[in-house]
Amino acid sequence: MKRLAIFFFASCLVVAMAPDAKAALNVFACEPEWGALATALGGSDVDVFVATAGLQDPHQIQARPALISRLRNADIAVCTGAELEIGWMPVLLRQSSNAKVQPGSPGYFEAAGQVTLLEKPERLDRAEGDVHPAGNPHIQTDPRNMRIVAAALAKRLASVDPAHADGYAQREQKFDADLAAAMARLETAAAPLKGVKFISYHKSWIYLANWLGMTEAANIEPKPGVPPGSAYIADLLSRIPALQAKMIVYAAYEDAKPSEFVAQKSNLPAVLLPFTVGGSDGAKDLIGLYDDTVKRLLAGLGGKGG
């Protein structure tokens, strides 16, 4: 009897430690928004690793050995695309030698390819700064884009992991319903922002502006990715009254000094926005990201900085 009990205990231990007890998919998410989305859609069927943090510039990431190791063991890579990760993701893909996550394979997913990109440049010239040939890649600032990407990613997860297809579909439906409810609430709250003009540090906010009916009137960067000089700042300050902007907006990962300087000199509030999940204490998940963004914009409109 004692032997039987020991055998039963050992059998249970083996089952508990078996590979099948682990998450089905290893997900490599390039940015926090895609890590949060993969977690919402995948639940316990995925193990998500996020390559970047909310306070990091996604354009400027080093292809560290630790990231190569993570990608080597991934079943699917979820990235923005549209050349946002052009400075580091190709190196990771090459060095990882993981056939499952190479571009063109089912295990490589680009969010930007699922939506219509805005601000596609008329001429491709690096003299124009950090331009993205396919268009502006910062699609996550509009929750309408997130709903489209979520539906596509759930289908991709199901195709890579058909055993858990029903779970991905069910979680996508719940996520979509929750986000739709949050959007309806936020769009009502954000009604005072319609028609409001703002100045941003980097060209990061066209999708957010479209969603809320705002207008990005100017940028503190003279060209995308190019730090402003004193002459440019002086010219911008001279133009701000005519622009009728109500606030200066910058992302949590950006150096606050230029934006705060322009805000101080122009008598406008400087509003820090989270930009992605983890960019602020309130942006703990995707709905929190949109909640905190609208809250901060409304505070800025009321004359209070972020």
BAFI-3210 file (N, C-alpha, C; in Angstrom, 3 decimals, decimal comma, padded with zeros to 6 digits):
// residues 306
n [1|2|3|4|5|6|7|8|9|10|11|12|13|14|15|16|17|18|19|20|21|22|23|24|25|26|27|28|29|30|31|32|33|34|35|36|37|38|39|40|41|42|43|44|45|46|47|48|49|50|51|52|53|54|55|56|57|58|59|60|61|62|63|64|65|66|67|68|69|70|71|72|73|74|75|76|77|78|79|80|81|82|83|84|85|86|87|88|89|90|91|92|93|94|95|96|97|98|99|100|101|102|103|104|105|106|107|108|109|110|111|112|113|114|115|116|117|118|119|120|121|122|123|124|125|126|127|128|129|130|131|132|133|134|135|136|137|138|139|140|141|142|143|144|145|146|147|148|149|150|151|152|153|154|155|156|157|158|159|160|161|162|163|164|165|166|167|168|169|170|171|172|173|174|175|176|177|178|179|180|181|182|183|184|185|186|187|188|189|190|191|192|193|194|195|196|197|198|199|200|201|202|203|204|205|206|207|208|209|210|211|212|213|214|215|216|217|218|219|220|221|222|223|224|225|226|227|228|229|230|231|232|233|234|235|236|237|238|239|240|241|242|243|244|245|246|247|248|249|250|251|252|253|254|255|256|257|258|259|260|261|262|263|264|265|266|267|268|269|270|271|272|273|274|275|276|277|278|279|280|281|282|283|284|285|286|287|288|289|290|291|292|293|294|295|296|297|298|299|300|301|302|303|304|305|306]
n.u [000,834|001,942|003,946|002,373|001,206|003,468|004,226|002,003|002,215|004,691|004,056|002,176|003,853|005,597|003,826|003,081|005,444|005,873|006,543|004,148|002,741|003,618|003,525|002,083|003,119|006,034|006,344|007,841|007,854|008,265|007,740|006,247|003,424|002,643|003,410|001,618|-000,774|-000,470|-000,420|-003,020|-004,518|-003,473|-003,379|-002,948|-001,871|000,346|003,758|005,129|007,682|009,027|010,838|011,550|011,156|008,689|009,821|011,796|013,269|011,897|013,106|015,801|017,442|019,672|021,041|021,290|023,035|021,327|018,793|018,985|019,206|016,664|015,007|015,852|014,645|011,982|008,574|006,944|007,274|006,288|005,959|006,147|006,886|007,053|009,531|010,186|011,754|014,123|016,803|017,659|016,162|016,582|019,207|018,882|017,172|018,808|021,016|019,808|019,080|016,676|014,363|011,629|010,697|011,344|010,967|008,117|007,434|004,978|005,408|006,218|005,084|003,801|002,470|001,909|001,374|-001,249|-002,986|-004,044|-001,494|-000,478|000,817|002,717|005,792|006,430|008,769|011,677|014,260|017,067|018,037|015,899|015,510|014,604|012,875|010,055|009,510|007,092|005,209|003,955|004,841|003,666|001,269|-000,105|-001,212|-003,818|-006,756|-008,538|-006,998|-005,766|-007,801|-008,143|-005,621|-005,578|-007,552|-006,360|-003,957|-004,873|-005,877|-003,494|-002,017|-003,615|-003,210|-000,555|-000,594|-002,736|-004,010|-004,918|-006,732|-009,443|-009,367|-007,815|-009,536|-011,790|-010,715|-009,944|-012,412|-013,450|-011,511|-011,884|-014,504|-014,235|-012,402|-013,844|-015,928|-014,458|-013,454|-015,809|-016,543|-014,279|-014,224|-016,456|-015,709|-013,525|-014,491|-014,118|-011,591|-011,705|-010,782|-008,697|-005,448|-002,048|001,447|004,054|006,901|008,201|007,154|004,851|002,148|-000,016|-001,990|-003,295|-004,222|-006,001|-007,921|-009,032|-009,791|-008,029|-005,334|-002,067|000,018|002,664|006,159|008,702|011,123|013,092|013,267|012,227|013,693|015,868|017,593|016,511|017,963|019,140|018,410|016,284|014,440|013,968|012,712|010,430|009,172|008,469|006,461|004,426|002,210|000,582|-000,073|-001,895|-001,824|-002,605|-001,208|001,918|003,157|004,749|006,500|006,825|009,308|011,005|013,475|012,715|013,440|013,662|010,915|009,717|011,056|010,158|007,475|007,497|008,482|006,499|004,283|002,548|001,036|003,071|002,699|003,117|002,878|002,072|002,620|003,122|002,387|003,356|004,574|003,747|002,556|-000,164|-000,601|-000,851|-001,821|-003,326|-005,876|-005,586|-003,540|-004,848|-006,766|-005,150|-003,833|-005,896|-006,796|-004,534|-004,296|-006,675|-006,196|-004,061|-005,360|-006,821|-004,928|-003,001|000,078|001,603]
n.v [-001,206|001,176|001,419|001,744|004,252|005,870|005,509|006,633|009,312|009,986|009,689|011,744|013,906|013,738|014,206|016,829|018,121|017,762|018,662|019,395|020,762|023,282|026,653|026,928|028,455|030,346|033,699|036,389|039,653|042,721|045,350|046,942|047,293|045,250|043,061|043,263|042,922|040,327|038,888|039,387|038,090|035,552|034,455|031,842|030,189|031,157|032,269|035,205|037,318|040,533|042,691|045,364|048,265|050,443|052,948|053,173|054,179|052,953|053,065|053,031|050,609|048,199|045,309|043,029|040,153|038,744|039,275|038,042|035,388|035,008|035,334|033,226|031,060|031,500|031,002|032,618|035,887|039,121|042,192|045,775|046,607|048,213|049,319|050,318|048,905|048,733|049,214|047,236|044,788|043,208|042,290|040,690|038,734|037,568|036,645|034,919|032,647|031,309|029,635|029,639|032,209|033,973|036,661|036,351|033,847|031,896|032,445|035,057|038,196|041,277|044,133|046,609|045,991|045,299|047,405|050,609|052,731|056,016|059,254|058,665|059,161|061,568|061,746|059,737|060,251|060,318|062,634|063,954|063,170|060,712|058,912|056,847|054,625|053,220|054,539|056,269|054,533|054,397|053,110|052,231|054,162|054,671|053,222|052,035|050,944|049,011|047,176|046,061|044,917|043,099|041,210|040,107|039,116|037,199|035,262|034,556|033,480|031,280|029,856|029,141|027,710|025,565|023,861|025,344|027,069|027,769|029,022|031,331|032,661|033,124|034,750|036,925|037,942|038,779|040,692|042,534|043,387|044,547|046,593|048,082|049,042|050,626|052,525|053,844|055,076|056,711|058,331|059,889|061,259|062,622|064,568|067,439|067,728|067,726|069,269|070,576|071,918|070,841|070,801|068,614|066,700|064,612|063,098|061,388|061,067|061,034|059,091|058,989|061,632|061,565|059,795|061,182|063,556|065,688|068,023|067,845|070,382|071,217|070,240|069,748|068,632|069,399|067,744|064,335|062,483|064,160|066,207|069,367|072,561|075,703|077,857|076,822|076,314|078,907|079,960|078,336|079,093|081,673|081,199|079,922|081,402|081,999|079,446|078,607|076,602|074,492|073,025|071,373|068,325|065,317|062,147|059,604|058,340|060,142|062,796|065,212|067,877|069,677|069,901|070,875|073,296|074,698|074,762|076,328|078,792|079,482|079,661|077,497|074,397|071,553|068,292|065,101|062,011|058,521|056,821|054,057|050,818|050,725|053,145|054,987|055,163|054,703|053,365|050,430|048,350|047,797|049,089|050,715|052,305|053,900|055,112|056,621|058,283|059,915|061,128|062,645|064,372|065,847|067,063|068,663|070,355|071,766|073,368|072,220|070,574|067,410]
n.w [000,000|000,822|-001,081|-003,335|-002,845|-002,904|-005,546|-006,851|-006,028|-007,178|-009,868|-010,226|-009,802|-011,959|-014,076|-013,465|-013,945|-016,576|-020,050|-021,361|-019,479|-019,530|-020,912|-024,168|-026,282|-026,949|-026,913|-028,498|-028,011|-029,577|-028,665|-025,725|-026,041|-027,744|-026,324|-024,194|-025,592|-026,673|-024,300|-023,335|-025,295|-025,304|-022,725|-020,393|-022,259|-023,467|-023,194|-022,592|-023,679|-023,479|-025,448|-025,131|-022,983|-021,425|-021,075|-022,901|-026,010|-028,856|-031,315|-030,858|-029,913|-028,589|-030,074|-028,084|-026,677|-024,917|-025,936|-028,400|-027,603|-026,454|-028,701|-030,198|-029,018|-029,469|-030,507|-031,926|-033,195|-032,416|-033,713|-034,369|-036,982|-040,234|-040,413|-037,905|-036,103|-037,473|-036,893|-035,161|-035,025|-037,443|-037,007|-034,729|-035,783|-037,708|-036,197|-034,415|-035,802|-036,040|-037,669|-037,441|-036,878|-038,868|-041,280|-043,347|-042,546|-040,673|-038,002|-037,742|-037,122|-038,081|-036,789|-037,983|-040,578|-040,654|-040,645|-042,036|-042,850|-041,926|-042,972|-045,005|-046,532|-049,149|-050,519|-050,435|-048,535|-046,621|-045,699|-044,849|-042,321|-039,806|-041,516|-042,357|-044,826|-045,374|-043,932|-040,965|-038,062|-035,525|-034,512|-032,277|-030,680|-031,287|-030,373|-032,126|-034,122|-032,577|-032,083|-034,618|-035,075|-032,957|-033,685|-035,962|-034,893|-033,066|-034,806|-036,054|-033,917|-033,412|-035,770|-035,578|-033,275|-033,227|-031,428|-029,320|-030,377|-029,947|-027,462|-027,998|-029,750|-028,123|-026,102|-027,627|-028,418|-025,956|-025,243|-027,320|-026,841|-024,302|-024,871|-026,745|-025,143|-023,373|-025,162|-025,994|-023,617|-023,189|-025,475|-025,108|-022,782|-023,792|-025,464|-025,204|-026,332|-029,065|-032,071|-030,872|-031,018|-030,926|-030,043|-030,686|-029,548|-031,110|-034,222|-033,327|-032,927|-034,748|-035,127|-032,664|-032,635|-034,812|-033,847|-031,641|-032,758|-032,781|-033,626|-034,800|-034,715|-035,042|-034,743|-032,280|-032,903|-035,709|-037,911|-038,195|-035,620|-035,422|-033,265|-031,923|-032,733|-031,361|-033,035|-034,508|-032,464|-031,577|-033,839|-033,913|-031,528|-032,195|-033,984|-032,644|-031,418|-033,674|-034,464|-032,639|-030,705|-027,915|-026,092|-025,227|-026,217|-025,242|-025,356|-022,821|-022,888|-024,018|-023,882|-021,589|-021,462|-023,851|-024,599|-022,271|-022,057|-024,345|-023,685|-021,363|-022,324|-024,092|-022,610|-022,343|-021,290|-020,544|-021,561|-020,581|-022,146|-021,926|-024,144|-024,549|-023,100|-019,741|-019,815|-017,989|-014,590|-014,641|-017,013|-017,161|-018,623|-021,874|-022,012|-019,802|-020,796|-022,749|-021,152|-019,360|-021,127|-022,250|-019,894|-019,161|-021,344|-021,112|-018,675|-019,441|-021,234|-019,444|-018,432|-016,874|-016,478|-017,569]
ca.u [000,000|002,857|004,591|001,372|001,070|004,683|004,158|000,989|002,795|005,738|003,396|001,617|004,964|006,083|002,824|003,148|006,689|005,971|006,536|002,798|002,196|004,138|002,804|002,215|003,888|006,950|006,104|008,830|007,196|009,271|007,393|005,321|002,016|002,392|003,488|000,345|-001,821|-000,260|-000,829|-004,482|-005,079|-002,920|-003,618|-001,993|-001,358|001,549|004,788|005,478|008,871|008,993|012,231|011,785|010,354|007,899|010,629|012,863|012,973|011,898|013,982|017,207|017,646|020,853|020,796|022,087|023,004|020,161|017,653|019,207|018,881|015,217|014,402|016,236|013,713|010,604|007,721|006,375|007,739|005,245|006,633|005,409|007,188|007,159|010,911|010,414|012,847|015,124|018,154|018,048|015,493|017,238|020,375|018,378|016,650|019,936|021,851|019,061|019,001|015,413|013,582|010,198|010,305|011,883|009,935|007,496|006,992|003,812|005,845|006,647|003,859|003,992|001,203|001,690|000,863|-002,669|-003,777|-003,637|-000,516|-000,599|002,048|003,698|006,561|006,355|010,112|012,504|015,573|017,497|018,275|014,651|015,452|014,284|011,602|009,639|008,950|005,721|004,327|004,197|004,629|003,216|-000,154|-000,719|-001,845|-005,240|-007,316|-009,213|-005,973|-005,497|-008,857|-007,852|-004,430|-005,935|-008,256|-005,382|-002,984|-005,542|-005,901|-002,130|-001,691|-004,350|-002,607|000,716|-000,909|-004,141|-004,579|-005,540|-007,398|-010,690|-009,017|-007,400|-010,735|-012,628|-010,067|-009,996|-013,762|-013,560|-010,661|-012,520|-015,671|-013,748|-011,790|-014,916|-016,611|-013,552|-013,406|-017,049|-016,448|-013,225|-014,597|-017,378|-014,927|-012,548|-015,158|-013,503|-010,317|-011,929|-010,372|-007,565|-004,139|-000,942|002,802|004,689|008,355|008,440|005,919|004,401|000,785|-001,011|-003,103|-004,012|-004,912|-007,139|-008,941|-009,693|-010,156|-007,066|-004,433|-000,656|000,297|004,100|007,031|009,904|012,200|012,977|013,014|012,114|014,940|016,931|017,398|016,378|018,979|018,609|017,788|014,992|013,562|013,577|011,735|009,198|008,539|007,879|005,288|003,423|000,941|-000,245|-000,512|-003,012|-001,702|-003,048|-000,315|003,102|003,032|005,939|006,383|007,505|010,687|011,787|014,071|011,674|013,951|013,236|009,469|009,426|011,588|009,214|006,236|007,717|008,644|005,264|003,175|001,652|001,341|003,798|001,937|003,797|001,966|002,781|003,018|002,932|002,176|004,536|005,109|003,336|001,982|-001,537|-000,644|-000,407|-002,247|-003,721|-006,975|-004,973|-002,783|-005,763|-007,347|-004,191|-003,556|-007,002|-006,768|-003,447|-004,626|-007,700|-005,532|-003,306|-006,298|-007,207|-003,786|-002,113|001,033|001,502]
ca.v [000,000|002,313|001,535|002,272|005,681|006,538|005,485|007,608|010,652|010,194|009,849|013,094|014,848|013,693|014,892|018,265|018,677|017,435|019,822|019,800|021,641|024,627|027,439|026,349|029,292|031,391|034,894|037,464|040,907|043,773|046,513|046,612|047,199|043,936|042,113|043,345|042,346|038,881|038,366|039,434|037,111|034,220|033,938|030,842|029,412|031,797|032,808|036,413|038,108|041,838|043,081|046,757|048,750|051,625|054,160|053,065|054,602|051,728|053,218|052,963|049,446|047,426|043,879|042,381|038,678|038,231|039,335|037,002|034,123|034,930|035,147|031,883|030,096|031,961|030,359|033,694|037,249|040,112|043,485|046,823|046,618|049,518|049,729|050,889|048,164|048,490|049,314|046,152|043,504|042,361|041,642|039,616|037,664|036,890|035,962|033,874|031,451|030,631|029,634|029,817|033,614|034,802|037,312|035,481|032,622|032,119|032,911|036,467|038,991|042,728|044,809|047,714|045,451|044,982|048,640|051,618|053,640|057,432|060,038|058,050|060,270|061,756|061,458|058,951|060,883|060,322|064,021|064,399|062,650|059,305|058,699|055,455|054,577|052,697|055,434|056,411|053,214|054,470|052,831|051,787|055,267|054,683|051,915|051,430|050,093|047,879|046,182|045,383|044,097|042,004|040,181|039,446|038,373|036,015|034,275|034,070|032,602|030,033|029,099|028,606|026,815|025,208|023,137|026,304|028,063|028,242|029,955|032,609|033,315|033,585|035,875|038,082|038,496|039,503|041,878|043,491|043,952|045,419|047,785|048,877|049,736|051,668|053,568|054,628|055,911|057,703|059,282|060,838|062,101|063,407|065,499|068,779|067,734|067,831|070,547|071,147|071,798|070,641|070,680|067,428|066,625|063,740|062,815|060,125|061,139|061,234|058,156|059,499|062,853|061,177|059,170|062,147|064,762|066,748|068,352|068,042|071,605|071,367|069,359|070,379|068,159|069,993|066,587|063,169|061,919|065,183|067,107|070,773|073,533|076,933|078,672|076,226|076,543|080,319|080,126|077,676|079,937|082,844|080,772|079,267|082,141|081,844|078,061|078,459|075,333|074,566|072,272|070,703|066,904|064,501|060,767|059,343|057,904|061,233|063,809|066,203|069,256|070,549|070,143|071,737|074,625|075,334|075,007|077,458|080,030|079,781|079,726|076,371|073,246|070,418|067,091|063,828|060,912|057,252|056,318|052,615|050,178|050,896|054,493|055,723|054,267|054,372|052,578|049,085|047,486|048,608|049,991|051,709|053,224|054,879|055,857|057,593|059,254|060,882|061,851|063,619|065,402|066,700|067,885|069,669|071,345|072,577|074,197|071,481|069,732|065,978]
ca.w [000,000|000,901|-002,392|-004,257|-002,568|-003,397|-007,009|-007,254|-005,817|-008,182|-011,171|-010,251|-009,907|-013,344|-014,907|-013,180|-014,477|-017,995|-020,941|-021,733|-018,454|-019,771|-021,909|-025,503|-027,198|-026,496|-027,721|-028,414|-028,389|-029,747|-027,849|-024,635|-026,447|-028,354|-025,217|-023,475|-026,442|-026,727|-022,996|-023,270|-026,221|-025,090|-021,392|-019,906|-023,390|-023,987|-022,305|-023,348|-023,350|-024,138|-025,693|-024,763|-021,868|-021,719|-021,014|-023,903|-027,373|-029,667|-032,481|-030,447|-029,061|-028,942|-030,299|-027,048|-026,696|-024,194|-026,846|-029,412|-026,961|-026,320|-030,018|-030,659|-028,437|-029,663|-031,502|-032,739|-032,895|-032,687|-033,772|-035,066|-038,404|-040,900|-040,176|-036,584|-035,460|-038,513|-036,361|-034,265|-035,220|-038,443|-036,394|-033,879|-036,636|-038,351|-035,214|-033,701|-036,670|-035,728|-038,905|-037,153|-036,706|-039,942|-042,092|-044,331|-041,894|-039,808|-036,697|-037,758|-037,240|-038,026|-036,509|-038,919|-041,831|-040,520|-040,672|-043,012|-042,255|-042,271|-043,132|-045,897|-047,106|-050,595|-051,061|-049,525|-048,463|-045,230|-045,313|-044,232|-040,966|-039,602|-042,200|-042,526|-046,178|-045,435|-043,198|-039,534|-037,456|-034,123|-034,653|-031,024|-029,969|-031,652|-030,020|-033,278|-034,725|-031,692|-032,292|-035,891|-034,869|-032,056|-034,454|-036,838|-034,090|-032,527|-035,884|-036,279|-032,791|-033,620|-036,876|-035,089|-032,156|-033,455|-030,291|-028,412|-031,230|-029,332|-026,393|-028,591|-030,298|-027,007|-025,419|-028,524|-028,344|-024,682|-025,336|-028,221|-026,162|-023,222|-025,457|-027,346|-024,048|-022,891|-026,182|-025,936|-022,415|-023,354|-026,522|-024,479|-021,870|-024,547|-026,379|-025,209|-027,054|-030,508|-032,643|-030,134|-031,656|-029,995|-030,593|-030,104|-029,749|-032,260|-034,964|-032,765|-032,430|-035,789|-034,933|-031,493|-033,053|-035,647|-033,006|-030,765|-033,490|-032,486|-034,729|-034,473|-035,463|-035,297|-033,961|-031,724|-033,780|-037,048|-038,756|-037,313|-035,123|-035,406|-032,120|-032,339|-032,366|-030,772|-034,072|-034,826|-031,311|-031,603|-034,921|-033,492|-030,513|-032,860|-034,750|-031,799|-031,272|-034,874|-034,550|-031,700|-029,982|-026,525|-025,206|-025,769|-025,888|-025,480|-024,881|-021,561|-023,100|-024,609|-023,008|-021,312|-021,420|-024,965|-024,554|-021,125|-022,369|-025,268|-022,937|-020,456|-023,094|-024,824|-021,632|-022,582|-020,441|-021,112|-021,217|-020,802|-022,448|-021,736|-025,459|-024,597|-021,801|-018,899|-019,943|-016,797|-013,584|-015,012|-018,258|-016,802|-019,715|-023,026|-021,660|-018,933|-021,658|-023,338|-020,030|-018,832|-022,190|-022,301|-018,624|-019,197|-022,334|-020,543|-017,661|-020,172|-021,758|-018,310|-018,020|-015,979|-017,191|-017,346]
c.u [000,864|003,539|003,635|001,205|002,270|004,666|003,163|001,521|003,828|005,138|002,815|002,703|005,494|005,129|002,920|004,365|006,835|005,914|005,154|002,178|002,641|003,287|003,089|003,172|004,817|006,814|007,195|008,143|008,228|009,018|006,351|003,864|001,692|002,560|002,187|-000,780|-001,691|-000,680|-002,350|-005,110|-004,669|-003,195|-002,539|-001,410|-000,086|002,487|005,389|006,742|008,819|010,416|012,558|010,842|009,658|008,678|011,848|012,371|013,013|012,747|015,433|017,430|018,889|020,494|021,676|022,000|021,787|018,919|017,763|018,815|017,373|014,545|014,710|015,236|012,245|009,880|007,087|006,949|006,647|005,868|005,736|005,622|007,260|008,508|011,122|011,621|014,025|016,551|018,589|017,398|016,136|018,465|019,927|017,890|017,784|020,730|021,115|019,013|017,761|014,505|012,101|009,765|010,875|010,748|009,430|006,999|005,772|004,187|006,404|005,433|004,195|002,638|000,890|001,128|-000,623|-003,559|-003,280|-002,706|-000,700|000,784|003,123|004,455|006,447|007,700|010,932|013,924|015,967|017,871|017,037|014,479|015,095|012,907|011,331|008,926|007,492|004,723|004,666|003,884|003,955|001,708|-000,856|-001,425|-003,323|-005,834|-008,097|-008,241|-005,745|-006,561|-008,597|-006,671|-004,759|-006,626|-007,289|-004,402|-003,617|-005,596|-004,517|-001,700|-002,373|-003,741|-001,283|000,475|-002,377|-004,798|-005,314|-006,308|-008,659|-010,410|-008,614|-008,619|-011,607|-012,024|-010,055|-011,370|-013,948|-012,743|-011,325|-013,719|-015,249|-013,163|-012,854|-015,668|-015,756|-013,482|-014,644|-017,020|-015,442|-013,567|-015,591|-016,614|-014,016|-013,182|-014,546|-012,197|-010,498|-011,585|-009,177|-006,262|-003,056|000,375|003,453|006,191|008,669|007,105|005,373|002,888|-000,301|-002,224|-003,941|-004,838|-006,136|-008,275|-009,742|-010,096|-009,258|-006,183|-003,020|-000,158|001,757|004,866|008,234|011,148|012,045|012,707|012,964|013,478|016,092|016,683|017,335|017,561|018,326|017,890|016,402|013,995|013,062|012,526|010,394|008,447|007,863|006,596|004,156|002,139|000,014|-000,792|-001,712|-003,017|-002,065|-002,123|000,884|003,041|004,351|005,754|007,233|008,972|011,589|012,379|013,061|012,144|013,507|011,748|009,109|009,940|010,621|007,916|006,376|007,762|007,353|004,049|002,119|001,994|002,116|003,120|002,741|002,739|002,728|003,295|002,802|002,676|003,465|005,141|004,728|002,738|000,566|-001,657|-000,133|-000,805|-002,766|-004,869|-006,476|-004,169|-003,701|-006,453|-006,407|-003,867|-004,642|-007,020|-005,710|-003,713|-005,681|-007,118|-004,725|-004,191|-006,779|-006,078|-002,821|-001,209|000,897|002,353]
c.v [001,250|002,551|002,148|003,781|006,458|006,611|006,528|009,027|010,967|010,422|011,244|014,136|014,907|014,426|016,388|018,900|018,447|018,681|020,330|020,753|023,073|025,363|026,893|027,137|030,240|032,578|035,916|038,725|042,021|044,980|046,133|046,485|045,837|042,836|042,080|042,706|040,829|038,222|038,318|038,356|035,683|033,617|032,970|029,985|030,011|032,193|033,986|037,062|039,404|042,377|044,491|047,155|050,049|052,920|054,075|053,558|053,363|051,821|052,849|051,837|048,695|045,942|043,069|040,856|038,093|038,247|038,274|035,640|033,938|034,660|033,757|030,832|030,466|031,122|031,392|035,023|038,219|041,494|044,518|046,719|048,039|050,160|050,434|050,233|047,921|048,498|048,138|044,805|042,646|041,636|040,471|038,435|036,861|036,054|034,829|032,559|030,621|030,728|029,937|031,268|034,532|035,446|036,392|034,172|032,916|032,688|034,316|037,323|040,472|043,414|045,887|047,235|045,161|046,208|049,564|052,622|055,055|058,057|059,308|059,160|060,335|061,502|060,749|059,489|060,970|061,721|064,614|063,865|061,175|059,008|057,204|055,343|054,143|053,617|055,449|055,087|053,225|054,252|052,564|052,904|055,428|053,315|051,257|050,527|048,838|046,792|045,381|044,432|042,896|040,869|039,397|038,594|037,116|034,900|033,696|033,126|031,247|029,192|028,469|027,548|026,393|024,480|024,062|027,388|028,628|029,269|031,310|033,375|033,885|034,797|037,122|038,737|039,296|040,790|042,940|044,161|044,924|046,715|048,678|049,669|050,875|052,827|054,448|055,582|057,041|058,746|060,312|061,805|063,061|064,405|066,902|068,868|067,885|069,231|071,177|070,884|071,635|070,581|069,489|067,471|065,840|063,469|061,438|060,005|061,293|060,319|058,558|060,724|062,527|060,591|060,217|063,440|065,947|066,998|068,562|069,205|071,775|070,374|070,134|069,878|068,830|068,938|065,371|062,596|062,895|066,135|068,561|071,625|074,810|077,798|078,135|076,473|077,991|080,578|079,503|078,529|081,156|082,484|080,249|080,084|081,981|080,429|077,769|077,097|075,532|073,843|071,736|069,257|066,188|063,131|060,562|058,966|059,032|062,147|064,936|067,645|070,120|070,892|071,086|073,157|075,382|075,669|076,229|078,781|080,437|079,876|078,660|075,225|072,183|069,141|065,853|062,759|059,589|056,619|054,817|052,087|050,273|052,277|055,403|054,726|053,837|053,460|051,160|048,043|048,383|049,555|051,071|052,739|054,306|055,726|056,982|058,670|060,333|061,734|062,958|064,728|066,367|067,608|068,998|070,759|072,284|073,425|073,520|070,565|068,272|065,511]
c.w [000,000|-000,437|-003,413|-004,077|-003,095|-004,916|-007,521|-007,128|-006,878|-009,556|-011,308|-010,434|-011,323|-014,268|-014,712|-013,806|-015,975|-018,846|-021,291|-020,725|-018,657|-020,805|-023,303|-026,380|-026,457|-027,448|-027,443|-028,918|-028,461|-028,840|-026,805|-025,057|-027,037|-027,316|-024,440|-024,286|-026,502|-025,417|-022,879|-024,144|-025,890|-023,739|-020,960|-021,026|-023,985|-022,853|-023,060|-022,793|-024,147|-024,232|-025,227|-023,628|-022,244|-021,725|-021,932|-025,256|-028,271|-030,928|-032,132|-029,439|-029,533|-029,073|-029,349|-027,156|-025,991|-025,079|-027,936|-028,848|-026,832|-027,665|-030,559|-030,180|-028,653|-030,706|-032,433|-032,264|-033,325|-032,590|-034,456|-036,561|-038,931|-040,590|-038,842|-035,925|-036,405|-037,982|-035,521|-034,548|-036,313|-037,896|-035,528|-034,719|-037,268|-037,355|-034,495|-034,470|-036,371|-036,939|-038,644|-037,151|-037,784|-040,733|-043,198|-043,750|-041,019|-038,440|-036,671|-038,068|-037,084|-037,882|-037,544|-040,250|-041,809|-040,683|-041,778|-042,335|-042,789|-042,418|-043,935|-046,609|-048,625|-051,257|-050,001|-049,553|-046,994|-044,759|-044,643|-042,817|-040,948|-040,190|-042,345|-043,865|-046,251|-044,757|-041,715|-038,823|-036,083|-034,000|-033,327|-030,273|-030,317|-031,329|-031,151|-034,040|-033,890|-031,856|-033,570|-035,724|-033,985|-032,800|-035,332|-036,036|-033,487|-033,573|-036,136|-035,154|-032,964|-034,738|-036,463|-034,015|-032,249|-032,284|-029,328|-029,174|-030,579|-028,241|-026,926|-029,109|-029,181|-026,313|-026,305|-028,482|-027,059|-024,721|-026,195|-027,550|-025,064|-023,787|-026,096|-026,280|-023,513|-023,873|-026,136|-024,745|-022,613|-024,420|-026,009|-023,583|-022,623|-025,509|-026,366|-025,999|-028,570|-030,998|-031,958|-030,900|-030,592|-030,762|-029,916|-030,336|-031,026|-032,952|-034,549|-032,649|-033,489|-035,588|-033,723|-031,875|-033,896|-034,819|-032,226|-031,473|-033,172|-033,710|-034,202|-035,337|-035,837|-034,441|-033,441|-032,454|-035,142|-038,119|-037,832|-036,926|-035,037|-034,238|-032,572|-031,882|-031,863|-031,807|-034,424|-033,699|-031,300|-032,675|-034,534|-032,482|-031,145|-033,600|-033,884|-031,628|-032,475|-035,017|-033,661|-030,998|-028,515|-025,555|-025,980|-025,291|-026,169|-024,843|-023,640|-021,756|-023,618|-023,539|-022,826|-021,495|-022,603|-024,911|-023,413|-021,349|-023,283|-024,545|-022,033|-021,223|-023,809|-023,906|-021,880|-021,638|-021,208|-020,629|-021,587|-021,045|-022,377|-023,027|-025,597|-023,197|-020,996|-018,973|-018,790|-015,817|-013,954|-016,218|-018,012|-017,839|-020,828|-022,720|-020,715|-019,714|-022,223|-022,260|-019,585|-019,858|-022,239|-021,030|-018,654|-020,214|-021,802|-019,451|-018,329|-020,734|-020,664|-017,756|-017,078|-016,792|-016,811|-016,213]
res [m|k|r|l|a|i|f|f|f|a|s|c|l|v|v|a|m|a|p|d|a|k|a|a|l|n|v|f|a|c|e|p|e|w|g|a|l|a|t|a|l|g|g|s|d|v|d|v|f|v|a|t|a|g|l|q|d|p|h|q|i|q|a|r|p|a|l|i|s|r|l|r|n|a|d|i|a|v|c|t|g|a|e|l|e|i|g|w|m|p|v|l|l|r|q|s|s|n|a|k|v|q|p|g|s|p|g|y|f|e|a|a|g|q|v|t|l|l|e|k|p|e|r|l|d|r|a|e|g|d|v|h|p|a|g|n|p|h|i|q|t|d|p|r|n|m|r|i|v|a|a|a|l|a|k|r|l|a|s|v|d|p|a|h|a|d|g|y|a|q|r|e|q|k|f|d|a|d|l|a|a|a|m|a|r|l|e|t|a|a|a|p|l|k|g|v|k|f|i|s|y|h|k|s|w|i|y|l|a|n|w|l|g|m|t|e|a|a|n|i|e|p|k|p|g|v|p|p|g|s|a|y|i|a|d|l|l|s|r|i|p|a|l|q|a|k|m|i|v|y|a|a|y|e|d|a|k|p|s|e|f|v|a|q|k|s|n|l|p|a|v|l|l|p|f|t|v|g|g|s|d|g|a|k|d|l|i|g|l|y|d|d|t|v|k|r|l|l|a|g|l|g|g|k|g|g]
***
